[in-house]
Amino acid sequence: PKMKEDNCLHAALICLGMLYYSHAVTTEKLNHARPSLHGHHEKGKEGQVLHRSKRGWVWNQFFVIEEYTGPDPVLVGRLHSDIDSGDGNIKYILSGEGAGIIFVIDDKSGNIHATKTLDREERAQYTLTAQAVDRNTNRPLEPPSEFIVKVQDINDNPPEFLHENYHANVPERSNVGTSVIQVTASDADDPTYGNSAKLVYSILEGQPYFSVEAQTGIIRTALPNMDREAKEEYHVVIQAKDMGGHMGGLSGTTKVTITLTDVNDNPPKFPQSVYQMSVSEAAVPGEEVGRVKAKDPDIGENGLVAYSIIDGDGVDMFEITTDYETQEGVVKLKKQLDFETKKSYSLKVEAANVHIDPKFISNGPFKDTVTVKISVEDADEPPVFLKPSYIFEVQENAASGTVVGKVHAKDPDAANSAIRYSIDRHTDLERYFTINAEDGNIKTIKALDREEIPWHNISVFAVEVHKQHQEAKVPVAIKVVDVNDNAPKFAAAYEAFVCENARSNQQFITISADDKDDSANGPRFIFSLPPEIIHNPNFTLRDNRDNTASVLVRREGFSRQKQDLYLLPIVISDGGLPPMSSTNTLTIRVCGCDSNGSLLSCNAEAYILNAGLSTGALIAILACIVILLVIVVLFVTLKRQKKEPLIVFEEEDVRENIITYDDEGGGEEDTEAFDIATLQNPDGINGFIPRKDIKPEYQYMPRPGLRPAPNSVDVDDFINTRIQEADNDPTAPPYDSIQIYGYEGRGSVAGSLSSLESATTDSDLDYDYLQNWGPRFKKLADLYGSKDTFDDDS
């Protein structure tokens, strides 16, 4: 059908072209008959005035139809000059765009033909130049003139869209007429001529959901309340047709994919009305119990759901959080459960949209509720102490077996198993306490001393009798209550000094006391003198009532020569019940003082010396002693300088510490070559090893009974004496240590390692190849060569 339409269109265009051509020919003939408008006058011989017309071109603007496919060339038009008399002397020449290739001219008649099919979309017009010249001389008879050949458009190009496929989005439930997208097509035909480029849009596929505006190509929604959850994507085909959409026009199509975007138009819904869950009573807080999920067909943020607990008897025991990755509500344990107390809980959980669109609030509440029932499962629990910790008190020095306190634990399970108790010995390393395994009574094993350890922190285990793996642990703190069992003592080792010229009632020292007992059994301290010396004529004591006491001089005039040291007993009592007291002795020295009371000396001998010698005499004696010491040092120094040579050598033997290992032993079985005991230094056993490079710092003097007489000439006795002295001197290093290794041993399988006899032994090795190694190895070749070689050389 399309081919038939095209053929009919071509036929109609050809008819129109022929009519146009006939009209042009008629006009041209009329122009030929028209006289020239320009000319000048000439006189004839007989006085007749002759009119000479000016030569000129006569034609109209030419047109040619595009896409002509006839058998003969298309006649574009005819050129004719005023001076052309038809005798053939005028030659028409055509030049310009396409001349000679597309357009040809008959040089005699001036007819112009188009020899090729023209396409207006490639070129809309051509500019040509025409000229008439003399055929014989090619002399221009008229100036050249330009004319235009226009290509007449026909509807030969269908509309084309800018894109082959379009993609667009529109929110779901949009109102009717909501603009979706605009599609645009273009036509290459001439929009100024006819309706070849006048386009009309229509929709071929996509009704009744969408429509398109015929003139603009804007696609709009055609149905209300289109639901994305029902259908998300639509495929629409749009057609653009030229010729104003009339029959015979050309058309083009494009595909448009329209996707409905989501809006929050659906509330969340639970797929069931009740959820059943269970959790063990041994679960720890924060542990997950179960999950619920409300389905929302919306996507993205429109489908986000938040969960919360709005009612139920388990509001305080459970909590719910939202897992935004799975859109689930996670029920978690909030507090510890107890199966024996409560076995089930009920929760009312709500699921609500996070983002709500006000446009669709009329669709109803965007939330839903569900009931969650949670059952608590019984678990084998460890024993539970009645208290999280225990604090007991016991008096120090209490007898062994004294009851400190009692701990109690029970089995929380329904079985209520029997409990056994024990003490964690890591917390009671000294074993001060024991516990009754049946009733939990804690007792002492040995006496406690508060001053040594005031608090004992132990741990007690409780385990089920039939299930040893179920155990509990509780801390027990035991305070040792103080008993007044320590008497107060001096706070320091006091030593007092009193001047010989001290005045009566003069205070010369203040003392204080310490008590190891607690403050309740310690201060306040009471200071006093024993009853037998209350009337002591030398010193008296004054209690300051602030846990200190002052010692005063009772009389005047002390003398170091008569008595330089006094011992004053002082009784100190504490405030405990019963009170404890102790007698402490204060040492008082008599010293010499100046008039201001400053101590000068407390030594009795120095006092006597000062009484017999004056200060000048003492200085003279010290000076003499120093001079004598200087003389002795100079004398010793001069004597040493005379005896020492120019080169100073130390008075010690210089030994060469060279050890030679050139003796052969008897192998592993040689145990008789030497006695290792002779090499041991007896001093090394005690950790002291004398150095061999220095002399001993001191020498033991030989015993007098062993030294020979001065006039003795018995050499044997002299040597034996020296040997005995060296043997008995533990500080003398073993300078002479000779060991003989002359014993070969037994059972050694090793042969001789000497190479002296290797030249005379018969060997299976052939060393003749050394002759080929060059002059550097000639010596070796001579030594290890064959016997024939030696014979030849000899």
Buried (B, 14 or more C-beta within 10 A) or exposed (E): EEEEEBEEBBEEBBEEBEEEBEEBEEEBEEEEEEEEEEEEEEEEEEEEEEEEEEBBBBBEEBBBBBBBEEEEBBBBBBBBBBBBEEEEEBBBBBBBBBBEEBBBBEBEBBBBBBEEEBBBBEEBBBEBBBBBBEBEEEEEBBEBBEBEBEBBBBBBBBBEBEEEEBEBEBBBBBEEEBEBBBBBBBBBBBBEEBBBBBBBBBBEBBEEBBBBEBEEBBBBBBEEEBEBEEEBEBEBEBBBBBBBBEEBBBBBBBBBEBEBBBBBBBBBEBEEEEBEBEBBBBBEEEEEBBBBBBBBBBBEEBBBBBBBBEEBEBBEBBBBBBEEEEBBBBBBBBEEBBBEEEEEBEBBBBBBBBEBBEEBEEEEEBBBBBBBBBEBEBBBBBBBBEEEEBEBEBBBEBEEEBEBBBBBBBBBBEEEBEBBBBBEEEBBEEEBBBBEEEEBBBBBBEEBBBBEBBEBEBBBBBBBEEBEEBBBBBBBEBBBBBBBBBBBBBBEEBEBBBBBBBEEEBEBBEBBBBBBBBEEBBBEBBBBBEEEBEEBEBBBBBBEEEBBBBBBBEBEEBEBEEEBEBEBEBBBBBBBEEEBEBEBEBEBBBBBBEEEEEEEEBBBEEBEEBEEEEEEEEEEEEEEEEEEEEEEEEEEEEEEEEEEEEEEEEEEEEEEEEEEEEEBBBEEEBEEBBEEEEEEBEBEEEEEEBEEEEBBEEEEEBEEEEEBEEEEEEEEEEEEBEEEBEEEBEEBBEEEEEEEBEBEBEEBEEEEEEEEEEEEEEEEEEBEEBBEEEEEBEEEBEEBBEEEBEEEEE
